[in-house]
Amino acid sequence: MMEPSHSNSGKRRRVILWILAVVLTLATAYYQRRTGPTRPLPFSYEMAGQSLSGKLLRSEVTTEDARIAVPAPAGAEGRLLYRRFGTDDPFSTVLMEHEEGRLVGSLPAQPPAGKLDYHIRIRRSAEEARLPEGPDEHVTIRFKGAVPPQVLAPHILFMFLSLLIGLRTALGAAFDPRGLREFFGVTFLCLTLGGMLLGPFVQKYAFGEFWTGWPNGKDLTDNKTLIMWLGWGIAGIVVLFLARKKLIAARVAVILATAVMIAMYLIPHSFRGSSLNYRAMDEGIPAQEAIETGK
């Protein structure tokens, strides 16, 4: 007579664990979307009695000039000033044009991993505004090669699934270890497909190299993927060989691997990534060979 009660209790527990995994995954994904050096930078300023706000672009593909647009009151004049990142170049100036209530200007496209520092000056009568506000602050925009959607979409999907199922695996290891080996297997498969197989193709399209993490370079995104994969790989050895005899060791290994994964996701995406060394390029080194990592 007690079996149905135990069965219902087990089902409720599994549903709760899936709900927690989804919530934690969405929270982590939201954090990743809101952070990182290539995410648009919010701004706000006041002019002509108006409070104006928007976002400044910090990433663009190499095949297009970067179109920078900011809301502005009628009669305002705007200048877009930029220079190559990491150089002492004088700032070049682009006069911005009015377009449907906005001031619009373009930054010239750069080679893959090329970056530009820029800021905007807006003036109307005696009022002036600078974006960003600080006198020595600039927005840094990075250019990258376009990644085909048939490569990028499955990469993102598998990475998302590896996070979701990895969290579910860890929650199960803590509260309901049934199916631990199966959950682990799916997590490791998704992480392998998304990070270690498709990830290098994304890197190749974007910056011209399949792998710029250890031992080839210091790209933090590649290294984060490698650390997560190794963490789950080590946990997998414990799960596969000890889960039946020493379940507690397997459960602890999975929880630790998930903790490592979360720690990697808490590092903003594209932080300390690829960057073009313009000084080296000026000395005659081809742009592709002048890319540095970990900058």
C-alpha positions in Angstrom: 0.0 0.0 0.0 2.9 2.3 0.5 4.4 1.9 -3.0 2.2 4.5 -4.7 3.1 7.1 -2.1 6.8 6.5 -2.5 6.4 6.6 -6.3 4.5 9.9 -6.2 7.1 11.3 -3.8 9.9 10.3 -6.2 8.1 11.9 -9.2 7.6 15.1 -7.3 11.2 15.2 -6.3 12.4 14.7 -9.9 10.0 17.4 -11.1 11.3 19.8 -8.5 14.9 19.0 -9.4 14.2 19.8 -13.1 12.5 23.1 -12.2 15.5 24.1 -10.1 17.9 23.1 -12.9 15.9 25.2 -15.4 15.8 28.2 -13.0 19.6 28.0 -12.3 20.3 27.6 -16.0 18.2 30.6 -17.0 19.8 32.7 -14.2 23.3 31.7 -15.4 22.4 32.4 -19.1 21.0 35.8 -18.1 24.2 36.7 -16.2 26.3 35.7 -19.3 24.1 37.8 -21.5 24.3 40.9 -19.3 28.1 40.8 -18.7 31.3 40.7 -20.8 33.4 43.2 -22.8 31.5 42.7 -26.0 28.0 43.4 -24.7 26.4 46.7 -25.7 27.2 49.4 -23.1 24.2 51.2 -21.6 24.4 55.1 -21.4 22.2 58.0 -20.5 22.4 61.7 -20.7 20.3 64.9 -20.5 20.0 67.6 -23.1 17.3 70.1 -24.1 15.2 69.1 -21.1 15.2 65.4 -22.3 16.5 62.3 -20.6 18.0 60.2 -23.4 19.4 56.7 -23.2 20.5 53.8 -25.3 23.4 51.3 -25.8 26.8 51.7 -27.5 27.9 48.9 -29.7 31.0 46.8 -28.6 31.0 44.0 -31.2 30.7 43.9 -35.0 31.6 41.6 -37.9 34.6 42.4 -40.1 32.6 42.7 -43.3 30.7 45.8 -42.1 31.5 49.2 -40.7 30.2 49.5 -37.2 27.1 51.7 -37.2 26.9 53.8 -34.0 23.6 55.5 -33.3 22.5 57.5 -30.3 19.2 59.4 -29.6 19.6 63.2 -29.7 17.4 66.2 -29.6 16.7 68.3 -32.7 19.5 70.7 -33.5 22.2 68.7 -31.8 25.5 68.1 -33.5 27.5 64.9 -32.9 31.1 63.8 -33.5 32.3 60.2 -33.3 36.0 60.0 -32.3 38.0 56.8 -32.6 41.5 55.3 -32.7 43.0 51.9 -32.9 43.1 50.0 -29.6 46.4 49.9 -27.8 48.0 52.6 -29.9 48.9 56.3 -29.4 47.2 57.2 -32.7 45.5 60.5 -32.8 41.7 60.3 -32.7 40.0 60.4 -36.0 36.7 62.3 -36.2 33.5 61.3 -38.0 30.7 63.9 -38.2 27.4 62.2 -37.2 24.2 62.7 -39.2 20.6 63.1 -38.0 18.4 60.1 -38.8 15.0 59.7 -37.3 15.7 61.4 -34.0 19.2 59.9 -33.7 22.8 60.9 -34.5 24.4 58.2 -36.6 28.1 57.6 -37.6 30.2 54.6 -38.7 33.5 53.2 -37.5 35.6 51.5 -40.2 35.6 47.7 -40.3 38.8 46.1 -38.8 40.5 42.7 -39.4 39.4 39.8 -37.1 40.2 40.6 -33.4 40.8 44.3 -34.4 39.6 46.7 -31.8 38.8 50.5 -31.8 38.4 52.8 -28.8 35.7 55.4 -29.4 33.6 58.1 -27.7 30.9 60.5 -28.8 30.6 64.2 -28.2 27.2 65.8 -28.6 26.6 69.6 -28.6 23.5 71.7 -28.7 23.8 75.4 -28.2 25.7 75.8 -24.8 24.9 72.2 -23.8 27.5 69.4 -24.2 27.5 65.7 -23.5 30.2 63.0 -23.8 29.5 59.3 -24.1 30.9 57.6 -22.1 30.8 60.4 -19.5 34.4 60.3 -18.0 37.0 62.5 -19.7 39.3 59.6 -20.3 36.8 56.9 -20.8 36.3 55.1 -24.2 34.1 52.3 -25.5 36.2 49.4 -27.0 34.6 47.6 -29.9 36.0 44.3 -31.3 35.5 43.0 -34.8 35.2 39.3 -35.6 34.5 37.2 -38.6 30.9 36.1 -39.2 30.1 32.7 -37.9 27.6 30.7 -40.0 24.3 30.1 -38.1 24.5 26.4 -38.9 27.7 26.3 -36.8 26.8 28.9 -34.2 23.3 27.7 -33.4 24.2 24.1 -32.5 27.2 25.3 -30.6 25.0 27.5 -28.4 22.3 24.8 -28.1 24.7 22.1 -26.9 26.4 24.4 -24.5 23.1 25.4 -23.1 22.0 21.7 -22.8 25.3 20.8 -21.1 24.7 23.5 -18.5 21.1 22.5 -18.0 21.6 18.8 -17.8 24.9 19.3 -15.8 22.9 21.2 -13.2 20.3 18.5 -13.1 23.0 15.9 -12.7 24.5 17.7 -9.8 21.1 18.2 -8.1 20.4 14.5 -8.6 23.8 13.7 -7.1 22.8 15.7 -4.1 19.2 14.7 -3.6 18.3 11.8 -5.9 21.2 9.8 -7.5 19.0 7.6 -9.6 20.1 7.7 -13.2 23.4 9.4 -12.3 25.4 7.6 -14.9 22.9 8.4 -17.7 22.6 12.1 -16.7 26.4 12.4 -16.6 26.8 10.7 -20.0 24.4 13.2 -21.7 26.1 16.2 -20.0 29.5 15.1 -21.1 28.3 14.4 -24.7 26.7 17.8 -25.0 29.8 19.5 -23.6 32.0 17.6 -26.0 29.9 18.4 -29.0 29.3 22.1 -28.1 32.6 23.0 -26.6 35.3 20.8 -27.9 34.0 20.1 -31.4 31.9 23.0 -32.5 33.6 25.6 -30.3 36.9 25.5 -32.4 34.9 26.0 -35.6 33.3 29.1 -34.1 36.7 30.3 -33.1 38.1 29.6 -36.6 35.3 31.6 -38.3 35.6 34.4 -35.8 39.3 34.8 -35.5 41.0 32.5 -37.9 42.3 29.8 -35.5 40.7 26.6 -34.3 42.2 26.7 -30.8 43.8 29.7 -29.0 43.6 28.3 -25.5 46.3 26.2 -23.7 48.9 25.2 -24.9 48.5 27.4 -28.1 47.5 30.6 -26.4 45.8 32.3 -23.5 42.3 32.8 -24.8 40.2 32.6 -21.7 37.0 31.4 -23.5 38.9 28.4 -24.9 40.6 27.7 -21.6 37.2 27.9 -19.7 35.8 25.3 -22.1 38.8 23.1 -21.6 38.7 23.3 -17.8 34.9 22.4 -17.8 35.5 19.5 -20.1 38.4 18.1 -18.1 36.5 18.6 -14.9 33.6 16.5 -16.2 36.0 14.0 -17.8 37.7 13.4 -14.4 34.3 13.1 -12.8 33.3 10.6 -15.5 36.2 8.3 -14.5 34.8 8.3 -10.9 31.2 7.8 -12.1 31.9 5.0 -14.5 34.2 3.0 -12.2 33.0 3.8 -8.7 29.3 4.6 -9.0 28.2 1.0 -8.3 30.6 0.4 -5.4 31.2 3.9 -3.9 28.2 5.9 -4.9 29.1 8.8 -2.5 32.4 9.3 -4.4 30.6 9.5 -7.7 28.1 12.0 -6.3 30.8 14.2 -4.8 32.7 14.1 -8.1 29.7 15.2 -10.1 28.9 18.1 -7.7 32.5 19.3 -7.9 32.5 19.1 -11.7 29.3 21.2 -11.7 30.8 23.7 -9.3 33.8 24.1 -11.7 31.3 24.6 -14.6 29.4 27.3 -12.7 32.7 29.0 -11.8 33.6 29.1 -15.5 30.3 30.6 -16.5 30.6 33.3 -13.8 33.6 34.6 -15.8 32.1 37.0 -18.4 32.0 35.7 -21.9 34.8 37.0 -24.3 36.8 38.3 -21.3 40.6 38.2 -22.1 39.9 37.0 -25.6 41.7 37.6 -28.9 43.1 41.0 -29.7 44.9 42.4 -32.8 48.4 43.9 -32.1 48.4 47.0 -34.3 52.0 47.8 -33.5 53.1 44.4 -34.8 50.9 44.9 -37.9 52.5 48.3 -38.5 55.9 46.6 -38.6 54.8 44.4 -41.5 53.4 41.3 -39.7 50.2 40.0 -41.4 47.1 40.8 -39.5 46.3 37.1 -38.9 49.8 36.5 -37.4 49.5 39.7 -35.2 46.5 38.4 -33.2 47.3 38.0 -29.5 45.2 36.1 -26.9 44.4 36.8 -23.3 44.2 40.5 -23.8 
